[in-house]
Amino acid sequence: MTSASLTQSQLHDRVASASRRLDILETAYETITVPQLVSMRAQTHGSTIAIDIFERGERITYSEMDRWSNKYARALRAFGVSKGDRMAVMLPNRIEFPILWFGLAKLGAVLVPLNLRYTPREIEYVLSDTQPKAIIVDESVWPVFSTIDPWPQAIDGKRVILVGQPSHGAAATLDDLLKGVDDSPVDEDIRPDCLLSIQYTSGTTGFPKGCMLTHDYWGVMSYQRVIRDLQPYKKYLSAGPFFYSSPQWNLLSSYRQGGTLYLAHQLSSPLFFGWVKKFHIEWCVLPEPTARELIAAADATTCLKQVMQTDSWNPDTVRRFRERFRVRALDSYGMTEIGYATLPAHIEEMEESGSVGIRAPFRALRLVKEDGSPTQVGEVGELLVKGRAIFKGYWNRPEENAAAFEGEWFRTGDLLRRDELGFYWLVGRKKDMIRRLGDENISAREVEVVIREIPEIADVAAVPVPDVERGEEIKIYVQLKEGITPADLRVERILEHARARLAVFKRPRYIAFTPALPRTTSSDKVRKHELTAVSDLIAGAYDSEEKRWR
């Protein structure tokens, strides 16, 4: 578990020192809202580029971001958006997106980001759930958005603002709203406990759930990220859609340091190393498959100073990456609901152990068994977390909130173990989730509900299949109704049904037919562990990407 270069006593002293440092930094924290951070950084780093969306050739300085977000806030207020109103935003990575987020923050309104790959069914669900006062839509997704018919009750379809070229059916364009609007500061009472965003994240009950995130959440979380880093960095790289929480986290982390965030539309392993070199990137988040490709690259010369792992790399990859680039690849544990629960202890000898670190500032952690009793050192248990500025619960989900919280403690649904020194290891997920690299957490139940709509299907079970490039792929086991055979239901028809109702990343890749799904005798629940307890999960299944039976 630990390196032989440190005795247990020495390691204990190092951990105690790291814990004291985190306690001191926690005490030193000064409460700040997002508008205060934006305005403060405009004063201290006004001419520095705050964010560079390089694939579109769009960039903005800290000073310009402050002025333009003022302008956006005033324009939206004139459009009728007030403090506390929700605003749905469906945009790709373009400069308007972060400006809008900060403008809404100054106005006291609430951002509801929509995944660009949502189908009309999924868009309608989120709109019905949040009842936004207005909706901002990119020209590229307007054709999908405009097919919603009828509109959710109590939502005016004319309250849509288009970003881009005018289109039939859109009530206004963002450019129209901004005409003649000044960029003077906005007078609004924004407090740390004010809601700033509702971030939708998949759950085990089907449709995604909206995490209610306050200004204090974003302030504490960005401070946690500063604590996590070894030093301030000037050049950050984030590869992923801004409607996910991670790029938003990365932007505020860069803001804390006065750096520049280079934002790519999505992760591209072939292009990633080129971006790192071209923009002299010092810090980035890195999936393990991309890290392995970088290790194999001919030229190891970069400006990288630190990378953060996603999905906990193999310890051998951590070692090889450090040897190749002389850069430490650190790991931690967090989720949208709680920000960070653990952070690296910055003890080099522990970096190849697979640990996700020690307790993060502002967080108390507890591991419990199935019966709720505490685990012993080394035992696996579900992680419960409490502390300042975790999320305020799920939007419009009182029953799920009651199940998710045990008093002040949030039940993560993830299984971890802890050693006697306070290091944590992520073991697995209790929740029935399928996770792709990045932020694509997919509810197995949502996939099952959609596929089960096909009349010939009696039941279906969705399970994860390990995948080197994507982390996990989706496989469905289909149980047909009595008298129906696989010849009566073509796999293409199942896939057509999925394409019409599920976003691209939620569609199953593998399909297998089974005479009967294994079930428990007591509750008749599907025993999914039996479905995945085979040596080759794709043998005999139809591969929708390769269009063949495996």
Secondary structure, 3 states (H helix, E strand, C coil): CCCCCCCHHHHHHHHHHHHHHHHHHHHCCCCCCHHHHHHHHHHHCCCCEEEEECCCCEEEEHHHHHHHHHHHHHHHHHCCCCCCCEEEEECCCCCHHHHHHHHHHHHCCEEEECCCCCCHHHHHHHHHHHCCCEEEEECCCHHHHCCCCCCCCCCCCCCEEEECCCCCCCCEEHHHHHCCCCCCCCCCCCCCCCEEEEEEECCCCCCCEEEEEEHHHHHHHHHHHHHHCCCCCCEEEEECCCCCHHHHHHHHHHHHHCCEEEEECCCCHHHHHHHHHHCCCCEEEEEHHHHHHHHHCCCCCCCCCEEEEECCCCHHHHHHHHHHHCCEEECCEEECCCEEEEECCCCHHHCCCCCCEEECCCEEEEEECCCCCECCCCCEEEEEEEECCCCCCECCCHHHHHHHEECCEEEEEEEEEECCCCCEEEEEECCCEEECCCCCEEEHHHHHHHHCCCCCEEEEEEEEEEECCCEEEEEEEEEECCCCCHHHCCHHHHHHHHHHHCCHHHCCCEEEECCCCCECCCCCCECHHHHHCCCCCCCCCEECCCCEEC
